[in-house]
Amino acid sequence: MSLRALLSLEGRKAIVTGGSRGLGLQIAEALGEMGAEVLIAARKQSELDEAVAHLGAHGVRASAVACDMSQAESVRQLADSALARLGHCDILVNNAGAAWAAPAEDHPLEAWQKLVNVNLTGVFVLTQEIGRRSMIPRRYGRILNIASIAGLRGNPLNSNEGIAYNTTKGGLVNFTRALAGEWGEFGITVNALAPGFFPSRLTRAALAEFGDAVRASTPLKRLGDDQDLKGAAALFCSEAGRHITGQILAIDGGLTAI
């Protein structure tokens, strides 16, 4: 089989959470460009509408479902709607996430619980629904979780205000490994990308404070941009990645390598 054929996603059906902007929209673009039909989910319908129009202008077959990933019942409704529209799901990208900046000693419990609900519980519920109802019966699936380098180590650059974010992203890393071990027998791969610093709404405040220090500390001397996740996402979600599972790939300009 040619490499072009291995990377093709023609005929595949994909769900991308947090797909209305930022890293999720970038991944939705990549999967659509390679031929997949994409359903994106996010909280705000207006942003979803804009994203669907954007994807359509780039030739991507796309639709959207509004969903609050912090609420288990809303997540189950997303699974219902997505499977009704797509028929089945070949690719699930768990990208939706939340962040909160506060020192550990002052971190509000409700903020901690919000991040647990969005970054971990919502991922578990949606993955369980899609796996049980579509991927396991069809004995095929590609699950891609969007973690973070914050889940691979402690807080860098003397920043000490990300205890809940780091903890939940670390949990997502091991969720990826554990599920890969469980679902491999069903022909399902489970991998994660761990982005470094990419400009986004979640990172705006942090980069305003120490963006220059991040660039200076990164071997490639740059931040991530709106193209840098596409190749890795296409690899993990295609037949080219069929023998890769349980892996976490840092896309961070080399920041975690030093």
N, C-alpha and C positions, 0 to 999 in steps of 0.2 A: 504494500500500500504506500502511496506517495505521502510525503510529509504534508502536502496541501490537503490531501484527503483525511489524514489523521487529525488535522487541526480544524477541519470543517465541522460546523454545528448545524448544517442543513437538516431540517426536520425536527430538531430538538426543541423542547419547551422548557423555558427557564423562569424562575421566580427570583426577583432581587428585592430584598427589603432595604429600606432607606434609599430607594432608587431614584428619588426625585431630584437629587443634587449631589454634588461632591463626589466622593469615591464610589458611591453606589451608582450614580448616573454614568460615571466613567466605565464601570464594569458592564452596565447594561448596554452601553454603546458598543463595547468590545464583543459581547456575546451576539448582539444583533448583527454587527458587521460580518461575523463569521457564519451567519445564517439562522440563528435561533430566533424563535418567537419569544418575546419577553413580556412578562407581567411584572410591573413595579409596584411597590407598596410603600406608603409613608403616611404620616398623620394628616397632612394638610392637602385637601383636594385641589386647591388652586395651584399648589406647586406640582402636584402630580399631573394636572392638565398641561401645564407648561412643559414638563418633562416629556410627556407623550408626544406633544407637538414637535419638540426638539428632536426626539428620536425618529419620528415619522419623516421629518425633513432630511434625515440622514439615511432614509431607506430602511429603517428598522420597523418590523411589525411589533407594535407595542400597545399594551392596555394597562390600566391601573386600578388598584383597589385601595381605598383609604383604610388605615388600620392603626390602632394604638398598641404598639408592641409591649407596653407595660401591663396590658390587661389580657389575661389568658383567654377569656371568651372572645375578645376581639381577634386574637390570633387564630383561634379555631374557625371563626367566621371567614378570616382571610383564606385559610386552607380550603374551606368549602367553596368560596367564590373562585379562587384560582383554579381548582380542579374542575369546576363546572365550566369555566371559560376555556381552559387549555386542554381538557380531557385527561391529561396526566402531566407529571412533572419529571423531566430528566435531570434538571440542574436546579439546585437550590443555593442561592447566595445569601447568607446571613450577614448582612452589612449594617442594619439599623443599630444604632448605639447612642448612648448618652454619656455625658461627662459632668463632673462637678468639682470645682476647686475649693478646697478648704483644708486647713491643717487637721491631722488625725484627731487631735484633742478637742477640736471644735466642730468636727464634721457632723452635720445634722443627721439623725437617724433616718428621717424621711427621705433625705437625699441618698443615703446609702441604700435604702430599700428600693428607691427608684432605679438606681443603676443595676442592682441585682435583678430587678424585674425585667428591665429592657435588655441588658447585655448578656444575661444568662437565662432567666426563666423563659422569656419570650422566644429565644433561640431554641431552647429545649422543646417547648410546646409545638412550635411550627415544624421543627425537624422531625419530631415524633409523629405528627399528623401526616406529613408528606411521606415520610419513610414507610409508615404502616399502611397507608392507603394507596400509595402509588409506586414507590421505588422497590420495596420488598416484594410485592406481588409480581412486578415486572422483572425483578432480578437485575436491575440496572439503576444506577444513580451517580451523580456527581454533586457532592456537597462541599461548598467552599465557604468557610467562616472567615470573617474579617476581624482579626484580633488587633494587636498593636505591639510595637516593641516595648510598650509600657507593661505588657504582660510577660515579658521575657527577663526583666530585671527590675531593680529598684528605680527610684526617681533619679534621672540624670541632672546634671548641671545645677546641683544644689537646690533643685525645686522640691518642695516637700508638701505639696497640696493635692496629691492625686491618689490617696489611699484606696478609695472605692473603685475608681477607674482602673488602677493597676491590678487590684485584686480580682475584679470581674473579668478583665482581659486575660489575666493569668488562668482563671477558671476556664475561659473559652479555649485556651491553648490545650489544657488537659482534657476538656470535653472532646476536642478534635481527635486526640490520640486514643481516648477510650472508645469512642464511637467507631473509629476506624477498625479497631480490634473486634468489635461486636458485629459490624455489618459487612465486613469484607466478604463473608461467605455468600452474601446476596448480590455480589457484583457491584457494590456501592463503594466508591472512594470518598474519603473524608479528609480534607486538607485545610490549611489556613494560610492566609497572607497576614503578615505582621508589618503594616506600614510604619515608617518612621514619621517625620514631620512633613505633612502636606498642608498647604494653606486651606483652611476650611472654617466654617462657623465654630466648630469645636475647638480649633487651635488658634483662633484669631488673637485672643488675649495673651496666650502663652508666647506666641511668636512675636507679638508686639513687645513683650518683656525681654525675651532672650533669643530672638530669631538670629541675630548676628552671631551669637555664641554657638548656636546650633550649626550654622554654616561653617564657622571656623573649626568646629570639632569634627565635622563630617569629612571623611577622606575625599569624596567627590566635590566638596565645597558648594553644595546646592541643596535646595529643598526638593521634595517630590512635586510633580506637576500633573496635569490632567491627562497625561499619556502613560504614566509610569507603571500603572497596575495592569494595563490591558494585556500585555504579552503573557504575564504569569497567569492571569485569570483564564485566558484562552487555553493555555497549556493544561491547567488543572481540570478544566471543564470539558475537555475534548478527549478523543481516543488517544491522542498523543500522551496523555497523562494516565493511561489505564493501569500502569504498574506502579503508580505513586499514590501512597495513602498514609495517613497519620503524620504528615510532614507539615512543618511550620516554616514558611519562607519569609525572612525579613527583607523588606524592600525599603531601605533606609539610607542609601548612599554609602553604606559601609559603617554606619555609626556604631552598630553593635559588634563590629569585628575588631574594634580596638579598645 
